[in-house]
Amino acid sequence: MRFLDFGGELPKVKPQALGSRNAQLAENVDLYGGMLRPHRSPALFAHAVDERGSPISAKMVIPVGDYMVGFPEDVHWVRDPRESAGADTVLFVRDGQLHRLSSRMVRAGTGPTLVGIDPPAEAPTVAVAPNRGCVSKWADRCADMEQSSDCSDWGDTPEVRGYRVTYVNECGEESAPSPVSNLVDIKNGDGAIVVDTNTPPKNAVKRRWYRSATTSDGQTVWLYVDEDVIADNTFIDDKCPQDLGEVLSTEDHLPPNKCLDGVALTRNMQTIVWTNNQFWVSEPRLPHAYRPATRVTLPSKIQFIASHTTRVEGDTHFDNVVGTVGYPYTINVRDDAQTTVKELEYWYPALSPFGWCTLAGGVYYTAENGLVGITGTSVNMMTEDYMTEREWQRYHPYTMRLTGYDQRVFMWYDSEVIRQGLLLVLPTTDKRRNPSLSRLTLPVKTAYAHPETGMLMLMGFGVYKWGAGDKPMRYRWQSGIEVNSAYWFPTVFKVVSDDLPRQYRQLEQLRTKFAVWKRTHCGLDPVQFFDTHHEAREHMADLMELSPRVVLRLYADGEEIYTRPIRNLAPVMLKKRRRAIEWSFMVESDIEIRELHLQKSHNDLQNDGGHA
């Protein structure tokens, strides 16, 4: 038999029915170009710290500037479109509330702050302050009849005035206004004393005062008067009309709900927050402001809202997929923050609030039947070619955390013993990387991927970068089961690899000489052997190899009966230990293997053309 094109696992197919391409086990192997290639080992990137910069044992991490901030539980998070506390600011939901965190906060040890601020519940009280206000210049003009011929409407008519107050937090986020104060009559030259009787929120640092004005068409607007520190709850308004500022813009800007489940990004640099089966859309670049009119209610509880985009759109424009305990949905947010919801008629309930990822404009999540992929309005079961629902359940999909990176979906899950992963290669335009399914032995809790940083994985207390190590990972690939008559048996095995040396007598003699030298010079560094044996220097890498580059394991009727290290390209004779009906083999290696050859018997050699 000649193995030329290597593939991954097909768990739904019994081992006896697998072709020569597919494997019973494909672990830590990159099946690129039909070859067996090792993945590069990960390299330590950073250590997880908490929100105040102290080391932490985390379940998940968020990249915040130069820090990898860990959390003891999973949280939903996004980049802050407003960048309120710097370019690396993130938003996340914890304990039902929306928080903000930046590297500046971590470095200072202050920790996160709440997003948004509650509005005043009660109206301020207003009283007239005689002779403490603005004296209008119209009084002088009307006194001189040569300057104004008609001042009959001016007289001493007082201005009916009301006031409102808002709160501002340290990030400049302004609350919705208070109810309208009592109305007072302000005569020319009088001022107003405004008192806020509310207890301000803990995160308030300033008050802003607004007063009423009437437009030319008789509409009432609220114009900015002044702002004070939060400790001063009394304000004397002595401003003239021409000194007033902008119109109040936070009329219906309510803060985020206090019982949130998550946060996501959407179009026009807006955010979406949700709880249970409801979600709200923020104002553009204002993640603290949500108008009640944007609330949408779905029939089922929301598990997650995923934000996906293309690299062309960058970080300003996102489309959204909603995973629920029922049907999935897509949502389209218009410029006025109104939302169009489209139900996708596939009953694929999402299993977990955190079992999802985005990749190349698509969203992938764990469902009861397998891994679901949504691109636009197209819904596909990505694992249906590899496994049925029964095999899918073996990988504990309820505990899965997904990462999309480099046209591959990484699925990290809890096994009975240790956390490990599945690697699903998706169809791409690269014809040398065929779709496949394989396993990873990395105990990854969660991972984050971005084109600029690569994939960062949380393992233990450290965060590691995928493929950045200086050594290859050791992989295993086990063939399917070959069913033969009891009189057939394997006789010869050969590995074809550019990384294995050819066998010749001098190398074997040096290998024997080096082994004898190590036994007789136990206390010396093995490198000293090459100081006295100059002819061995060119073979130093092969002689110093602590473990063989390839190990062959032979299985008969499900039992391992033979193990053989392979150090060169020479064919290996297999000892005839026993007869069996079902045969398979496994190779363990950390080098690239192009071909494998297995001669099973003289009869098979004649029929198969003698490839070995």
C-alpha distance (Angstrom), angle and dihedral (degrees) to the residues before:
residue distance angle dihedral
M1 . . .
R2 3.77 . .
F3 3.81 120.8 .
L4 3.80 109.0 -158.1
D5 3.79 105.4 149.5
F6 3.80 117.7 44.8
G7 3.78 123.5 -159.7
G8 3.78 139.5 173.5
E9 3.77 136.3 -98.8
L10 3.80 129.9 -55.9
P11 3.81 103.2 -165.5
K12 3.81 93.2 -179.0
V13 3.83 92.1 59.6
K14 3.80 119.3 75.7
P15 3.83 114.2 -117.0
Q16 3.82 92.2 -114.2
A17 3.82 90.7 59.1
L18 3.80 97.6 49.0
G19 3.77 116.7 113.5
S20 3.78 123.8 -130.2
R21 3.82 90.3 -91.5
N22 3.81 99.5 57.8
A23 3.78 129.1 67.5
Q24 3.77 140.4 -142.7
L25 3.80 86.9 -141.9
A26 3.80 129.4 17.9
E27 3.80 109.2 173.1
N28 3.82 129.5 173.3
V29 3.80 89.6 -14.1
D30 3.79 129.3 134.0
L31 3.80 107.1 -145.5
Y32 3.78 95.3 -159.5
G33 3.79 117.9 156.1
G34 3.79 91.4 -2.0
M35 3.81 91.1 -67.1
L36 3.78 132.3 116.5
R37 3.80 107.4 -111.0
P38 3.80 128.8 167.6
H39 3.78 121.8 -122.0
R40 3.77 113.8 -121.2
S41 3.77 113.7 -105.0
P42 3.82 117.1 -107.2
A43 3.80 121.1 -106.0
L44 3.79 128.1 -141.1
F45 3.80 108.8 -97.7
A46 3.82 104.7 171.5
H47 3.78 143.8 -32.0
A48 3.78 121.7 -103.7
V49 3.81 116.1 -107.7
D50 3.77 131.8 -176.8
E51 3.81 125.0 -114.9
R52 3.81 90.7 -79.7
G53 3.79 96.8 47.8
S54 3.82 99.9 -98.9
P55 3.84 122.1 131.3
I56 3.79 114.1 -93.6
S57 3.78 140.3 -178.4
A58 3.79 99.1 -125.6
K59 3.78 138.7 -171.2
M60 3.80 93.2 -155.4
V61 3.80 137.8 6.3
I62 3.80 136.5 -146.8
P63 3.83 121.7 -155.4
V64 3.80 107.1 -124.1
G65 3.78 109.2 175.8
D66 3.81 107.2 -63.4
Y67 3.81 92.1 -15.3
M68 3.79 130.3 87.6
V69 3.79 100.4 -148.4
G70 3.79 113.3 -156.8
F71 3.79 130.8 -153.1
P72 3.81 128.5 -161.8
E73 3.81 89.7 -135.3
D74 3.79 135.3 32.4
V75 3.80 115.8 -87.7
H76 3.80 134.8 -177.9
W77 3.81 112.5 -119.0
V78 3.83 142.1 170.5
R79 3.79 139.4 177.9
D80 3.80 113.8 -86.1
P81 3.83 106.0 -111.0
R82 3.81 89.5 -158.6
E83 3.83 93.4 50.3
S84 3.78 87.0 -144.6
A85 3.81 96.1 173.5
G86 3.79 99.0 27.5
A87 3.79 139.7 -53.0
D88 3.82 92.7 -66.2
T89 3.82 96.5 52.8
V90 3.80 116.8 137.5
L91 3.79 133.0 -168.1
F92 3.80 122.5 -143.8
V93 3.79 138.5 170.1
R94 3.79 119.6 -125.7
D95 3.80 129.8 160.2
G96 3.79 89.0 1.6
Q97 3.82 95.6 -59.4
L98 3.79 134.3 102.7
H99 3.82 113.8 -117.4
R100 3.78 135.3 -172.0
L101 3.82 126.0 -143.8
S102 3.81 134.9 174.1
S103 3.79 135.9 175.0
R104 3.81 88.5 -104.6
M105 3.81 89.6 60.4
V106 3.81 92.1 46.8
R107 3.80 91.6 48.8
A108 3.80 92.0 49.1
G109 3.80 92.0 46.6
T110 3.80 93.1 -127.5
G111 3.79 96.6 121.0
P112 3.81 126.9 -150.3
T113 3.79 128.8 -29.5
L114 3.78 130.4 -145.1
V115 3.79 118.5 -98.3
G116 3.79 115.1 -126.8
I117 3.78 131.6 9.8
D118 3.79 132.6 -116.1
P119 3.82 117.0 -111.2
P120 3.82 123.6 -122.4
A121 3.79 110.6 -85.0
E122 3.80 98.3 -155.1
A123 3.78 130.8 51.0
P124 3.81 118.1 -109.9
T125 3.79 119.6 -111.8
V126 3.81 120.7 -119.5
A127 3.80 132.4 -161.1
V128 3.80 131.8 177.5
A129 3.81 116.9 -102.0
P130 3.82 104.3 -156.3
N131 3.79 116.8 -136.9
R132 3.83 92.1 -3.9
G133 3.76 97.9 101.7
C134 3.75 142.2 73.5
V135 3.80 120.3 -58.3
S136 3.78 108.9 -142.1
K137 3.82 117.2 -131.4
W138 3.78 89.4 -139.6
A139 3.83 87.7 82.4
D140 3.81 91.8 66.5
R141 3.79 92.9 45.8
C142 3.77 93.1 51.9
A143 3.79 91.1 48.6
D144 3.83 88.9 62.0
M145 3.79 107.0 60.4
E146 3.82 90.8 -166.3
Q147 3.83 89.7 66.6
S148 3.80 97.1 44.8
S149 3.77 123.1 19.8
D150 3.82 96.1 -170.3
C151 3.80 120.1 43.4
S152 3.76 96.9 137.5
D153 3.82 92.2 116.3
W154 3.79 95.2 52.0
G155 3.77 104.0 59.5
D156 3.79 114.7 126.4
T157 3.82 96.8 -46.2
P158 3.83 107.5 152.4
E159 3.81 123.1 -131.9
V160 3.80 115.4 -116.0
R161 3.76 104.0 -136.0
G162 3.84 137.6 -179.3
Y163 3.79 132.9 -176.1
R164 3.79 139.4 -146.8
V165 3.79 132.0 -171.0
T166 3.83 133.9 -150.5
Y167 3.80 133.9 -171.0
V168 3.80 127.1 -128.9
N169 3.82 126.6 -159.1
E170 3.80 128.8 -149.2
C171 3.82 92.2 -87.9
G172 3.80 92.3 56.7
E173 3.79 94.7 -105.8
E174 3.79 110.7 150.7
S175 3.78 123.8 -150.2
A176 3.76 128.9 -133.8
P177 3.83 111.7 -86.0
S178 3.77 127.9 -95.0
P179 3.79 122.1 -108.1
V180 3.81 115.0 -78.8
S181 3.78 115.3 -79.1
N182 3.76 125.0 -126.6
L183 3.81 111.3 -70.5
V184 3.81 119.6 -111.6
D185 3.81 134.2 -171.6
I186 3.79 110.4 -120.6
K187 3.80 117.1 -165.1
N188 3.76 124.5 -158.5
G189 3.81 108.4 -73.3
D190 3.78 95.1 19.0
G191 3.81 125.1 112.2
A192 3.78 134.3 -158.5
I193 3.79 131.7 -117.1
V194 3.83 109.9 -146.6
V195 3.81 121.3 -168.4
D196 3.81 125.5 -170.3
T197 3.80 108.0 -149.8
N198 3.82 95.2 -177.1
T199 3.78 124.5 106.7
P200 3.81 102.7 -119.8
P201 3.83 121.4 -130.5
K202 3.80 117.4 -95.0
N203 3.79 93.1 -110.2
A204 3.83 94.8 51.9
V205 3.81 115.4 113.7
K206 3.84 101.6 167.1
R207 3.81 143.3 24.7
R208 3.75 124.2 -141.0
W209 3.79 121.8 -156.0
Y210 3.79 124.6 -150.0
R211 3.80 129.9 -175.6
S212 3.75 133.2 -162.6
A213 3.78 125.7 -100.3
T214 3.79 132.9 175.4
T215 3.78 122.0 -127.2
S216 3.79 126.3 -143.0
D217 3.80 90.7 -95.6
G218 3.79 93.1 52.2
Q219 3.82 97.9 -101.4
T220 3.80 121.3 140.0
V221 3.79 117.2 -127.4
W222 3.79 131.3 177.3
L223 3.79 116.5 -125.4
Y224 3.79 128.1 -163.4
V225 3.80 113.8 -104.6
D226 3.79 107.8 170.7
E227 3.80 145.5 -50.5
D228 3.81 132.4 -124.0
V229 3.77 138.0 -171.4
I230 3.77 112.4 -85.8
A231 3.80 93.3 -110.9
D232 3.82 91.7 66.7
N233 3.80 109.6 71.8
T234 3.83 96.2 172.1
F235 3.78 124.8 78.0
I236 3.83 131.7 -177.9
D237 3.78 112.1 -151.4
D238 3.80 112.2 -150.0
K239 3.81 96.8 151.0
C240 3.77 123.7 132.9
P241 3.82 117.7 -131.5
Q242 3.78 92.7 -107.1
D243 3.82 90.2 56.8
L244 3.81 95.2 59.5
G245 3.78 120.5 111.3
E246 3.79 138.7 -142.9
V247 3.78 127.9 -29.8
L248 3.82 117.6 -90.8
S249 3.83 105.7 -94.0
T250 3.81 101.7 -178.8
E251 3.80 98.4 69.4
D252 3.81 94.6 133.4
H253 3.82 101.4 13.7
L254 3.78 100.6 131.2
P255 3.82 120.0 -175.5
P256 3.82 121.4 -111.8
N257 3.78 117.0 -74.6
K258 3.81 115.3 -90.7
C259 3.83 93.5 -131.8
L260 3.80 101.4 54.7
D261 3.79 126.2 158.6
G262 3.80 99.2 -167.5
V263 3.79 152.4 -24.4
A264 3.81 133.4 -128.2
L265 3.80 139.2 174.7
T266 3.79 123.8 -113.9
R267 3.80 138.9 168.6
N268 3.82 127.0 -34.9
M269 3.82 92.9 20.7
Q270 3.79 91.3 -65.0
T271 3.78 129.1 142.0
I272 3.78 132.7 -137.1
V273 3.79 123.3 -148.1
W274 3.77 124.9 -173.6
T275 3.76 144.1 -173.3
N276 3.79 127.5 -173.7
N277 3.84 103.9 -34.6
Q278 3.83 98.7 -22.4
F279 3.79 133.1 85.3
W280 3.82 137.0 -177.5
V281 3.81 131.9 -154.8
S282 3.80 120.8 -138.3
E283 3.77 129.7 -137.2
P284 3.85 114.3 -91.6
R285 3.83 110.3 -73.5
L286 3.80 89.9 -7.1
P287 3.81 107.4 103.6
H288 3.81 89.4 171.3
A289 3.82 96.9 58.7
Y290 3.81 123.3 76.9
R291 3.79 123.4 169.7
P292 3.82 114.7 -144.1
A293 3.81 89.5 -130.9
T294 3.83 90.7 68.2
R295 3.80 94.5 63.1
V296 3.82 114.7 120.8
T297 3.80 125.5 -170.8
L298 3.82 121.4 -153.9
P299 3.81 126.5 -161.9
S300 3.83 93.6 -117.4
K301 3.79 137.3 43.6
I302 3.80 112.9 -87.2
Q303 3.80 115.2 -120.3
F304 3.80 96.8 -179.9
I305 3.79 143.6 -20.7
A306 3.80 111.1 -142.0
S307 3.81 122.8 -155.5
H308 3.79 114.7 -150.3
T309 3.76 131.4 175.9
T310 3.77 142.8 155.1
R311 3.78 125.6 -103.6
V312 3.82 88.9 -109.9
E313 3.81 91.1 62.5
G314 3.81 92.3 48.2
D315 3.79 116.2 -171.9
T316 3.79 99.8 -33.5
H317 3.80 106.7 71.4
F318 3.80 125.2 44.8
D319 3.78 136.0 170.9
N320 3.79 119.8 -149.4
V321 3.78 140.7 -136.1
V322 3.80 119.6 -167.6
G323 3.79 119.2 -149.3
T324 3.79 114.2 -159.9
V325 3.79 138.0 169.3
G326 3.82 84.9 -97.4
Y327 3.80 130.5 27.0
P328 3.82 121.9 -6.3
Y329 3.81 119.6 -117.6
T330 3.77 140.1 -160.3
I331 3.79 119.6 -145.2
N332 3.79 130.1 -157.1
V333 3.82 117.5 -159.8
R334 3.81 116.1 -155.3
D335 3.79 126.2 -150.3
D336 3.81 91.0 -95.3
A337 3.83 89.8 55.8
Q338 3.80 92.1 -110.1
T339 3.79 112.8 138.5
T340 3.79 135.0 -137.7
V341 3.81 113.3 -156.0
K342 3.81 122.4 -159.5
E343 3.79 120.9 -167.8
L344 3.81 115.4 -141.8
E345 3.78 106.6 -142.6
Y346 3.78 98.1 -133.4
W347 3.78 118.8 108.0
Y348 3.80 97.2 -135.5
P349 3.82 106.9 138.7
A350 3.81 113.9 -161.5
L351 3.80 111.2 -115.8
S352 3.79 99.5 -155.8
P353 3.83 139.0 22.9
F354 3.81 88.7 -131.6
G355 3.81 103.4 34.6
W356 3.81 96.8 100.2
C357 3.80 142.7 85.5
T358 3.79 141.4 179.3
L359 3.79 127.2 -123.8
A360 3.81 132.1 172.8
G361 3.79 95.5 -19.9
G362 3.81 94.9 -43.2
V363 3.80 135.4 101.4
Y364 3.81 124.5 -136.9
Y365 3.79 127.0 -169.5
T366 3.79 141.6 165.9
A367 3.79 118.0 -99.5
E368 3.79 133.5 172.4
N369 3.81 92.2 -95.6
G370 3.80 99.4 42.1
L371 3.78 143.0 -74.6
V372 3.82 111.9 -21.7
G373 3.81 121.5 -153.1
I374 3.82 123.0 -162.7
T375 3.80 121.7 -170.1
G376 3.79 113.1 172.1
T377 3.80 102.9 -43.2
S378 3.81 93.9 -29.6
V379 3.81 113.8 110.3
N380 3.82 121.5 -165.9
M381 3.79 136.8 174.1
M382 3.80 98.9 -128.7
T383 3.81 96.3 -167.7
E384 3.81 99.1 47.1
D385 3.82 92.4 100.4
Y386 3.80 90.7 54.8
M387 3.78 109.1 35.3
T388 3.77 145.7 2.8
E389 3.78 125.8 -128.4
R390 3.82 89.7 -87.9
E391 3.82 94.6 58.0
W392 3.82 90.6 40.7
Q393 3.80 91.3 60.5
R394 3.82 90.6 58.5
Y395 3.79 88.6 70.2
H396 3.82 94.2 58.4
P397 3.83 97.8 -120.7
Y398 3.82 91.7 -172.1
T399 3.83 89.0 68.4
M400 3.81 96.4 41.6
R401 3.77 123.5 124.1
L402 3.80 115.4 -167.7
T403 3.80 131.9 -148.8
G404 3.80 125.5 -173.8
Y405 3.79 115.1 -151.7
D406 3.81 137.3 148.1
Q407 3.83 95.1 -3.9
R408 3.80 89.6 -53.4
V409 3.78 133.3 106.4
F410 3.80 114.9 -140.9
M411 3.81 114.0 -156.4
W412 3.81 115.1 -164.3
Y413 3.81 116.3 -166.8
D414 3.81 143.3 162.8
S415 3.79 114.5 -103.6
E416 3.79 123.7 -168.7
V417 3.82 90.8 -88.6
I418 3.80 111.6 19.2
R419 3.78 141.8 -2.2
Q420 3.79 113.1 -93.2
G421 3.77 140.0 152.5
L422 3.78 151.4 -119.1
L423 3.79 123.0 -138.3
L424 3.80 117.9 -151.2
V425 3.80 115.7 -170.4
L426 3.81 110.3 -153.6
P427 3.82 125.7 -146.9
T428 3.82 111.3 -84.3
T429 3.78 139.4 168.7
D430 3.81 88.1 -101.2
K431 3.80 101.1 96.6
R432 3.79 91.7 -167.6
R433 3.81 92.0 65.9
N434 3.78 106.3 63.8
P435 3.81 120.7 -166.8
S436 3.79 109.5 -90.3
L437 3.78 145.6 155.2
S438 3.80 122.7 -131.2
R439 3.80 140.1 154.0
L440 3.79 135.7 -109.4
T441 3.80 125.9 -154.3
L442 3.81 94.7 -156.6
P443 3.85 110.7 122.2
V444 3.81 93.8 -135.0
K445 3.80 117.5 171.3
T446 3.79 94.5 -171.1
A447 3.79 137.5 -25.5
Y448 3.80 139.1 -152.0
A449 3.80 124.7 -152.3
H450 3.79 132.6 -167.5
P451 3.83 130.8 159.4
E452 3.81 91.0 -118.9
T453 3.81 98.3 48.6
G454 3.80 103.5 26.3
M455 3.79 118.6 -139.0
L456 3.80 117.3 -32.6
M457 3.81 117.0 -163.5
L458 3.79 129.6 -162.6
M459 3.81 110.4 -137.0
G460 3.78 118.6 165.1
F461 3.81 109.6 -42.2
G462 3.80 94.3 -26.0
V463 3.78 138.0 76.7
Y464 3.81 113.7 -136.0
K465 3.79 131.5 -164.6
W466 3.77 116.2 -127.8
G467 3.80 114.9 -114.4
A468 3.82 95.2 -2.5
G469 3.82 97.5 113.0
D470 3.79 125.4 106.9
K471 3.81 95.2 -127.6
P472 3.79 133.4 61.2
M473 3.78 121.4 -115.3
R474 3.80 116.3 -114.2
Y475 3.78 110.6 -113.0
R476 3.80 136.4 -164.1
W477 3.79 127.8 -149.5
Q478 3.81 121.3 -178.4
S479 3.77 121.9 -169.5
G480 3.76 126.4 -133.1
I481 3.80 119.7 -93.0
E482 3.79 116.3 -84.4
V483 3.81 112.7 -151.3
N484 3.82 114.3 -149.9
S485 3.76 138.3 155.5
A486 3.79 116.3 -80.9
Y487 3.82 91.2 -105.1
W488 3.79 94.5 62.8
F489 3.77 120.9 83.6
P490 3.84 138.6 161.5
T491 3.78 115.0 -91.9
V492 3.84 109.5 168.0
F493 3.82 134.2 27.0
K494 3.79 128.5 -172.0
V495 3.81 135.3 -177.0
V496 3.81 122.1 -152.4
S497 3.80 112.1 -156.3
D498 3.79 136.4 142.6
D499 3.81 88.6 -139.8
L500 3.82 96.1 61.3
P501 3.82 120.6 83.1
R502 3.76 122.3 -126.7
Q503 3.76 116.2 -106.0
Y504 3.78 116.7 -106.5
R505 3.76 133.9 156.1
Q506 3.82 98.3 -109.2
L507 3.81 93.4 57.8
E508 3.79 92.7 49.4
Q509 3.80 90.6 48.9
L510 3.81 90.6 50.7
R511 3.80 90.4 48.0
T512 3.82 90.2 54.8
K513 3.80 92.4 44.6
F514 3.82 91.6 49.7
A515 3.82 92.1 49.7
V516 3.82 90.9 51.9
W517 3.82 91.7 47.0
K518 3.83 91.7 52.9
R519 3.81 91.6 52.1
T520 3.81 92.4 50.4
H521 3.82 96.0 41.8
C522 3.78 101.6 44.6
G523 3.80 95.6 153.9
L524 3.80 97.0 50.3
D525 3.76 131.7 87.7
P526 3.84 108.5 -101.9
V527 3.81 88.5 -133.2
Q528 3.83 88.2 72.3
F529 3.80 88.8 69.0
F530 3.80 89.1 71.9
D531 3.82 92.0 51.9
T532 3.79 89.7 65.9
H533 3.81 98.9 31.3
H534 3.78 104.2 54.2
E535 3.80 93.4 171.3
A536 3.83 88.8 65.6
R537 3.80 96.8 56.5
E538 3.80 95.8 90.1
H539 3.83 88.7 54.6
M540 3.80 95.2 45.2
A541 3.82 93.8 113.9
D542 3.81 92.1 54.0
L543 3.79 95.6 43.1
M544 3.82 95.0 46.4
E545 3.80 92.8 50.2
L546 3.80 104.6 124.8
S547 3.80 94.0 -162.0
P548 3.79 129.8 25.9
R549 3.78 116.2 -94.1
V550 3.81 90.6 -129.2
V551 3.80 130.6 26.4
L552 3.79 121.3 -167.3
R553 3.80 120.5 -153.3
L554 3.79 119.4 -171.1
Y555 3.80 122.2 -156.2
A556 3.80 127.6 -161.4
D557 3.79 119.1 -170.6
G558 3.81 89.3 -16.7
E559 3.81 95.3 -51.1
E560 3.80 125.0 110.2
I561 3.80 106.0 -122.2
Y562 3.79 104.6 162.9
T563 3.82 138.6 32.0
R564 3.78 122.8 -174.8
P565 3.84 130.9 174.5
I566 3.80 114.1 -137.9
R567 3.80 118.1 -153.4
N568 3.80 103.7 164.7
L569 3.78 144.4 21.6
A570 3.79 95.8 -91.6
P571 3.83 116.9 116.0
V572 3.78 114.3 -101.6
M573 3.78 121.1 -134.3
L574 3.80 111.9 -134.2
K575 3.76 116.8 -143.0
K576 3.76 115.1 -124.2
R577 3.79 100.3 -121.4
R578 3.78 100.1 159.3
R579 3.76 145.1 -24.5
A580 3.80 120.0 -101.9
I581 3.77 141.1 165.6
E582 3.82 100.4 -137.3
W583 3.79 118.5 51.8
S584 3.79 132.7 178.2
F585 3.79 137.7 154.7
M586 3.79 138.9 -150.6
V587 3.79 129.8 -151.9
E588 3.80 122.6 -156.5
S589 3.77 116.2 -166.3
D590 3.79 148.9 135.9
I591 3.80 97.3 -146.3
E592 3.79 134.7 79.6
I593 3.81 114.1 -89.2
R594 3.80 120.1 -163.6
E595 3.79 101.1 -179.2
L596 3.79 142.5 5.2
H597 3.80 124.4 -156.9
L598 3.79 126.0 -162.4
Q599 3.80 123.5 -176.1
K600 3.78 109.6 -163.1
S601 3.81 104.5 -177.8
H602 3.77 142.6 -24.5
N603 3.79 90.4 -95.1
D604 3.80 91.1 50.2
L605 3.80 90.4 45.8
Q606 3.78 89.9 56.9
N607 3.81 93.9 46.2
D608 3.81 96.0 43.0
G609 3.77 96.1 47.9
G610 3.80 98.3 -108.6
H611 3.79 98.9 -86.2
A612 3.80 92.2 166.1
